Amino acid sequence: MRRISPRLPLLCLSAIVALTASGPASAQELEATGGDNRITVTGSLPTDLTGLPAGPELEGFIAARRGDQMQVTNAMGTSTMVRIAAATEIRSRGGFLGVSRTQLGADSLLNGLPVTVQTVVWGDGLVASRVRFRDDDLETAAMIRGATAQRFAEHDEAIEENTAATEALRGRVGDIDQYNIRGTTNVYFDTGRWTLAAGAEAELCAAVTQANALPNALLLVVGYTDSVGDQDFNQTLSERRAGRVVNTLQQQCRWAPYRMLTPTGMAESDPLANNETPQGRAQNRRVSVHILVSKATEGL
């Protein structure tokens, strides 16, 4: 079985529950809100970053990604937004002596990926001059993306197109490159909340019991919302829900942190039911806990 880097989940778990909400108020009201550090710079990004004032070096994980914007959250829960330019140098390290690979594209910057980012100041915001990460962390983040069909739909997408894509991607969930899903437990949440409902802890601990019966099983935790509220709001809310479930699995159900893949939030993507009805929205306000087992250990 491919070794999953233990620092990937440990970094994310300590920070994900402290993400701050952004975006305007909506019908869903977060239990607590923080500041809005979204980028306000407008215009085309510079094609040459040489000579721009140096900004802070950031170390954390990618908590959100859309277009040329990337939110980096550190282990203390502090989030910083940076922009990715054509001149941003993106490289991974791994293999023999950790030799750097050739320049990678911005599409390699996936949600949940631990990164070190050097920045420069441009206008009122920051632009990444260099982004570094590890090969094994990128592989894990890519597997999570394939498992959960991560995508950030634009607000002007046609509903029909969004639904068709969701259905097509859902069929891929059980076909992760190196793992099989051997069970899924869903726990549900009230509107705008990330507090566990009565009985949810027992369900999560039952999932841990099931996973412990399988050799070398790992858990993948994915948070979701219904369609009420804007994308930024729901992204933060889904991450908070995933973080609450992770804490319960580890602290109350005694699931070892090194057997946990990086949790992620998927906002309103991949709904289980129709968001046009109260009953459907209730089913979509969930966190899914997937039990994964390496295909190698099952003789596949």
C-alpha positions as CSV (number, residue, x, y, z in Angstrom):
1,M,0.0,0.0,0.0
2,R,1.3,3.5,-0.9
3,R,2.5,5.3,2.2
4,I,0.3,8.3,3.0
5,S,2.3,11.2,4.4
6,P,1.3,11.6,8.1
7,R,2.0,15.3,8.1
8,L,-0.7,16.0,5.5
9,P,-3.7,15.1,7.7
10,L,-2.1,16.4,10.9
11,L,-1.5,19.8,9.4
12,C,-5.0,20.1,8.0
13,L,-6.8,18.8,11.0
14,S,-5.4,21.4,13.3
15,A,-6.4,24.3,11.0
16,I,-9.5,23.4,9.1
17,V,-12.0,24.0,12.0
18,A,-10.6,27.6,12.4
19,L,-11.3,28.8,8.8
20,T,-13.1,32.1,8.7
21,A,-16.3,32.7,6.7
22,S,-16.3,35.2,3.8
23,G,-18.9,36.6,1.5
24,P,-22.2,38.4,2.2
25,A,-24.8,37.4,4.7
26,S,-27.2,34.8,3.5
27,A,-30.1,32.6,4.7
28,Q,-27.6,30.3,6.4
29,E,-26.0,32.0,9.4
30,L,-22.7,30.7,10.7
31,E,-22.3,30.1,14.4
32,A,-19.2,32.4,14.3
33,T,-17.7,34.6,11.7
34,G,-14.3,36.0,11.1
35,G,-12.7,38.7,8.9
36,D,-12.8,38.9,5.2
37,N,-9.3,38.7,3.7
38,R,-10.4,38.2,0.1
39,I,-8.2,39.9,-2.6
40,T,-9.5,43.3,-3.7
41,V,-6.9,44.0,-6.4
42,T,-8.4,44.4,-9.9
43,G,-6.8,44.3,-13.3
44,S,-4.4,41.8,-15.0
45,L,-1.8,40.1,-13.0
46,P,1.8,41.2,-13.8
47,T,3.7,39.0,-16.2
48,D,7.0,39.6,-14.4
49,L,7.2,39.5,-10.6
50,T,10.8,40.7,-10.6
51,G,11.3,43.8,-8.5
52,L,8.0,43.7,-6.6
53,P,8.4,44.0,-2.8
54,A,8.8,40.7,-1.0
55,G,5.7,39.5,1.0
56,P,5.5,37.0,3.8
57,E,6.3,33.3,3.4
58,L,3.3,31.2,4.0
59,E,3.3,27.6,5.2
60,G,0.0,25.6,5.5
61,F,-2.5,23.9,3.3
62,I,-4.7,25.0,0.4
63,A,-8.1,25.5,1.9
64,A,-9.9,26.9,-1.1
65,R,-9.1,27.4,-4.8
66,R,-10.9,29.3,-7.5
67,G,-9.5,30.8,-10.7
68,D,-6.3,32.6,-9.9
69,Q,-7.0,32.8,-6.2
70,M,-5.8,30.4,-3.5
71,Q,-6.5,30.4,0.2
72,V,-3.6,29.1,2.4
73,T,-4.5,28.2,6.0
74,N,-1.7,27.6,8.5
75,A,-1.6,25.3,11.6
76,M,-3.0,28.1,13.8
77,G,-6.1,28.5,11.6
78,T,-5.0,31.8,10.0
79,S,-6.0,32.1,6.3
80,T,-4.3,34.2,3.7
81,M,-5.5,34.7,0.1
82,V,-2.8,34.9,-2.6
83,R,-3.1,35.1,-6.4
84,I,-1.4,32.8,-8.9
85,A,0.2,34.5,-11.9
86,A,1.7,33.1,-15.1
87,A,5.1,33.9,-13.6
88,T,4.5,31.9,-10.4
89,E,7.0,29.1,-10.1
90,I,5.3,25.9,-9.0
91,R,7.4,22.9,-8.2
92,S,7.2,19.7,-6.1
93,R,9.9,17.8,-4.2
94,G,10.3,14.1,-3.8
95,G,12.2,11.0,-5.0
96,F,15.9,10.6,-4.5
97,L,17.3,13.3,-2.2
98,G,14.1,15.3,-2.7
99,V,15.2,16.7,-6.1
100,S,12.8,19.3,-7.5
101,R,10.7,18.4,-10.5
102,T,10.2,20.6,-13.5
103,Q,7.8,23.5,-13.4
104,L,4.2,22.4,-12.8
105,G,1.0,24.1,-13.8
106,A,-1.5,25.9,-11.5
107,D,-3.9,22.9,-11.9
108,S,-1.6,21.0,-9.6
109,L,-2.6,23.3,-6.7
110,L,-5.4,21.1,-5.2
111,N,-7.5,21.6,-2.1
112,G,-5.9,20.0,0.9
113,L,-2.4,20.2,-0.5
114,P,0.3,21.3,2.1
115,V,2.4,24.1,0.5
116,T,5.1,26.6,1.2
117,V,4.5,29.8,-0.6
118,Q,6.8,32.8,-1.2
119,T,4.9,35.9,-2.0
120,V,5.4,39.4,-3.4
121,V,3.2,42.4,-2.7
122,W,1.1,43.7,-5.7
123,G,-1.4,46.5,-5.1
124,D,-3.4,45.7,-2.0
125,G,-2.8,41.9,-2.1
126,L,-0.2,39.2,-2.5
127,V,0.9,37.2,-5.5
128,A,2.7,33.9,-5.1
129,S,6.2,34.0,-6.6
130,R,7.1,30.4,-5.7
131,V,5.0,27.5,-4.5
132,R,6.6,24.3,-3.2
133,F,5.1,21.0,-2.0
134,R,5.9,17.3,-1.8
135,D,5.2,14.6,-4.4
136,D,3.5,12.3,-2.0
137,D,1.2,15.1,-0.7
138,L,0.2,15.9,-4.3
139,E,-0.6,12.3,-5.0
140,T,-2.9,12.2,-1.9
141,A,-4.6,15.5,-2.7
142,A,-5.2,14.2,-6.3
143,M,-6.7,11.0,-5.0
144,I,-9.1,13.0,-2.8
145,R,-10.1,15.2,-5.7
146,G,-10.9,12.1,-7.8
147,A,-12.8,10.5,-4.9
148,T,-15.0,13.5,-4.2
149,A,-15.3,15.0,-7.7
150,Q,-14.0,18.3,-6.3
151,R,-15.0,21.3,-8.4
152,F,-16.0,24.9,-7.9
153,A,-18.9,25.6,-10.2
154,E,-19.3,29.2,-11.3
155,H,-22.5,30.9,-10.2
156,D,-23.7,31.4,-13.8
157,E,-23.5,27.6,-14.7
158,A,-26.7,26.2,-16.1
159,I,-28.4,23.9,-13.6
160,E,-28.7,21.2,-16.1
161,E,-25.0,21.1,-16.8
162,N,-24.2,21.1,-13.1
163,T,-26.5,18.2,-12.4
164,A,-25.2,16.2,-15.3
165,A,-21.6,16.7,-14.3
166,T,-22.4,15.8,-10.7
167,E,-24.1,12.5,-11.7
168,A,-21.2,11.6,-14.0
169,L,-18.6,12.3,-11.3
170,R,-20.5,10.5,-8.5
171,G,-20.0,7.2,-10.4
172,R,-16.3,7.6,-10.0
173,V,-16.3,7.7,-6.2
174,G,-15.8,4.0,-5.8
175,D,-13.0,3.8,-8.4
176,I,-10.2,5.6,-6.7
177,D,-6.8,4.7,-8.2
178,Q,-5.3,2.7,-5.4
179,Y,-8.2,2.2,-3.0
180,N,-11.6,0.6,-2.7
181,I,-14.5,2.1,-0.7
182,R,-15.7,-0.5,1.8
183,G,-18.3,1.6,3.6
184,T,-19.8,5.1,3.8
185,T,-21.5,6.8,6.8
186,N,-23.3,10.1,6.4
187,V,-24.1,12.4,9.4
188,Y,-26.4,15.4,8.9
189,F,-26.5,19.0,10.1
190,D,-29.0,21.8,10.7
191,T,-29.0,24.8,8.4
192,G,-25.9,27.0,8.8
193,R,-24.5,24.7,11.7
194,W,-21.6,22.4,12.1
195,T,-22.6,21.0,15.5
196,L,-23.2,17.3,15.5
197,A,-26.8,16.2,15.9
198,A,-27.9,13.8,18.6
199,G,-26.9,10.2,17.8
200,A,-24.2,11.3,15.2
201,E,-21.3,10.4,17.5
202,A,-22.6,6.9,17.9
203,E,-22.9,6.5,14.1
204,L,-19.3,7.8,13.7
205,C,-18.0,5.4,16.3
206,A,-19.8,2.5,14.6
207,A,-18.0,3.4,11.4
208,V,-14.7,3.3,13.2
209,T,-15.6,-0.1,14.6
210,Q,-16.3,-1.3,11.0
211,A,-13.0,0.3,9.7
212,N,-11.0,-1.4,12.5
213,A,-12.2,-4.8,11.3
214,L,-10.5,-4.1,8.0
215,P,-6.7,-4.4,7.7
216,N,-5.0,-1.1,6.9
217,A,-8.2,0.8,6.4
218,L,-8.1,4.6,6.1
219,L,-10.9,7.2,6.6
220,L,-11.7,10.0,4.1
221,V,-14.0,12.7,5.5
222,V,-15.8,15.1,3.1
223,G,-18.2,17.9,4.1
224,Y,-21.1,19.2,2.1
225,T,-23.8,21.9,2.3
226,D,-27.2,22.5,0.6
227,S,-27.5,25.2,-2.0
228,V,-28.6,28.0,0.3
229,G,-25.9,30.7,0.6
230,D,-23.1,31.8,-1.7
231,Q,-20.2,29.6,-2.7
232,D,-17.6,31.1,-0.4
233,F,-19.9,30.9,2.6
234,N,-20.7,27.2,1.9
235,Q,-17.1,26.3,1.2
236,T,-16.2,27.4,4.7
237,L,-19.2,25.8,6.3
238,S,-18.5,22.5,4.6
239,E,-14.9,22.6,5.9
240,R,-16.1,23.3,9.4
241,R,-18.5,20.4,9.3
242,A,-15.7,18.1,8.1
243,G,-13.4,19.3,10.8
244,R,-16.0,18.7,13.5
245,V,-16.4,15.1,12.3
246,V,-12.7,14.5,12.2
247,N,-12.3,15.8,15.8
248,T,-15.1,13.4,16.9
249,L,-13.6,10.4,15.1
250,Q,-10.2,11.0,16.7
251,Q,-11.1,12.3,20.2
252,Q,-14.3,10.3,21.0
253,C,-14.0,7.3,18.7
254,R,-10.2,6.9,19.1
255,W,-9.4,6.7,15.4
256,A,-5.6,7.2,14.9
257,P,-4.8,10.5,13.1
258,Y,-2.2,8.8,10.8
259,R,-5.0,6.6,9.4
260,M,-7.0,9.7,8.3
261,L,-6.7,11.2,4.9
262,T,-6.9,15.0,4.5
263,P,-10.5,16.2,5.2
264,T,-12.0,18.4,2.6
265,G,-15.1,20.6,2.1
266,M,-17.1,20.4,-1.1
267,A,-19.7,23.1,-0.4
268,E,-22.9,22.3,-2.4
269,S,-21.4,20.1,-5.0
270,D,-22.4,16.4,-5.5
271,P,-25.8,16.7,-3.8
272,L,-27.6,13.5,-2.8
273,A,-31.0,14.9,-3.3
274,N,-32.9,17.8,-5.0
275,N,-32.0,21.2,-3.3
276,E,-35.4,22.6,-4.4
277,T,-37.2,20.8,-1.5
278,P,-36.6,21.1,2.3
279,Q,-36.3,17.3,2.5
280,G,-33.7,17.3,-0.2
281,R,-31.7,20.1,1.3
282,A,-31.7,18.2,4.6
283,Q,-30.0,15.2,3.0
284,N,-27.4,17.4,1.3
285,R,-26.3,19.1,4.6
286,R,-24.0,16.2,5.5
287,V,-20.5,14.9,6.1
288,S,-19.6,11.6,4.4
289,V,-17.1,9.3,6.1
290,H,-15.6,6.8,3.5
291,I,-13.7,3.7,4.6
292,L,-10.9,3.1,2.2
293,V,-8.8,-0.1,1.8
294,S,-5.8,-0.5,-0.4
295,K,-6.4,-2.6,-3.5
296,A,-3.0,-4.2,-2.9
297,T,-4.0,-5.6,0.5
298,E,-7.1,-7.1,-1.1
299,G,-5.1,-8.9,-3.8
300,L,-6.4,-6.7,-6.6
